[in-house]
Structure formats: C-alpha cells, structure tokens
Amino acid sequence: MPNRYHLSNLALEDLSDIWDFGAKQWGLNKANSYATDINNMCDFIANNLGLGKKRNEIYDGLKSYMVGSHVLFYVEHDGDVYVSRILHKSMDSERHLFN
C-alpha cells in the first residue's frame, strides 16, 4: 500500500493562499497546475521517504523540500508524511512555522 501524505490546517491555508495568488497573477490554469505540482510532490515525497533536507536546527525531525518557489516543511511518521507548512522560499520559515 502506498504511503500517504497529510496536510495540516495551516498547510491547507497556505495552499489556498498560493492558489488565490496564482489565479490573480497568472490565471486559473496556472494556479491549478501549480497546486497540482505541489500535491504531486507531496505524494512523491510520501512514496520516497528519506528525501528532503533535514531541518533539525528548527525542529527535531523536520524536513524541507523545494517545489517551484515554495518550500514544503514536513515530518515523516510511521511511513506517512505530515506537511506542516508550504511557505514561499523568501519567507522567514522559522517565524512562520510556529505562528
């Protein structure tokens, strides 16, 4: 059975905000495509555990992975991936991870 990924409420809000911004800036097709890319990357990470950059300096067990202009922050637990935030690469991740 394939591993799964789960988006926290904050990650869902992040994805919604990313989609809204993309739709306003570049149109619905681009926004949908980019959101799909993010979801596909979450699925890829869940099925290829061990990927990502260890971010233990922020939180023990935290990992990050770039997708487009955004960074997925997640932990792996019991074979599943739990995405805590999806932040733009220019954002202060430590500030936003624990807000």
C-alpha positions in Angstrom: 0.0 0.0 0.0 1.4 3.4 -0.9 2.4 5.8 1.8 0.1 8.8 2.3 0.6 12.5 3.0 -1.4 14.7 5.2 -1.7 18.5 5.1 -2.1 20.4 8.4 -4.8 23.1 8.6 -2.0 25.7 8.1 -0.7 23.9 5.1 -4.2 23.8 3.6 -4.5 27.5 4.2 -1.1 28.0 2.6 -2.1 26.0 -0.5 -5.3 28.0 -0.7 -3.4 31.3 -0.5 -0.9 30.1 -3.1 -3.8 29.2 -5.4 -5.5 32.5 -4.9 -2.4 34.5 -5.6 -1.6 32.4 -8.7 -5.1 32.8 -10.0 -5.0 36.6 -9.7 -1.4 36.9 -11.1 -1.4 34.2 -13.8 -4.9 32.8 -14.3 -6.8 29.8 -13.3 -4.9 27.3 -15.4 -1.5 28.2 -13.9 -2.9 28.3 -10.4 -4.4 24.8 -10.9 -1.2 23.5 -12.4 1.0 24.9 -9.6 -1.3 23.5 -6.9 -1.3 20.1 -8.7 2.5 20.3 -8.8 2.6 20.8 -5.0 0.2 18.0 -4.3 2.1 15.7 -6.7 5.4 16.5 -4.9 3.8 15.7 -1.5 2.7 12.3 -2.9 6.2 11.7 -4.4 7.9 12.5 -1.0 5.4 10.2 0.8 6.4 7.4 -1.6 10.1 8.1 -1.5 10.8 8.6 2.2 14.2 9.9 3.1 14.1 12.7 0.6 14.3 16.3 1.7 16.7 18.4 3.7 16.9 17.7 7.4 16.0 20.8 9.4 16.8 19.7 12.9 18.0 23.2 13.7 14.4 24.3 13.5 12.6 21.3 14.9 13.8 17.7 15.6 12.7 15.5 12.7 11.6 18.4 10.5 12.5 18.2 6.8 12.0 20.5 3.9 11.8 20.1 0.1 11.6 22.8 -2.6 8.7 22.7 -5.1 8.7 25.6 -7.5 9.1 28.8 -5.5 7.8 27.2 -2.3 9.2 25.0 0.4 7.3 22.1 1.9 8.0 21.6 5.6 7.1 18.1 6.9 7.9 15.3 9.2 7.8 11.5 8.5 6.0 9.3 10.9 5.0 5.6 10.6 5.6 5.7 6.8 3.4 8.7 6.2 4.3 12.4 5.6 2.8 15.2 7.6 3.1 18.6 5.9 3.0 21.4 8.4 3.5 24.4 6.1 4.0 25.4 2.5 5.9 28.6 2.5 7.4 30.8 -0.2 11.2 30.5 -0.3 11.6 34.2 0.6 9.6 33.9 3.8 11.2 33.6 7.3 10.4 30.0 7.8 11.2 29.8 11.5 8.9 32.7 12.2 6.0 31.2 10.2 6.4 27.6 11.1 5.4 28.2 14.7 2.8 31.0 14.3 
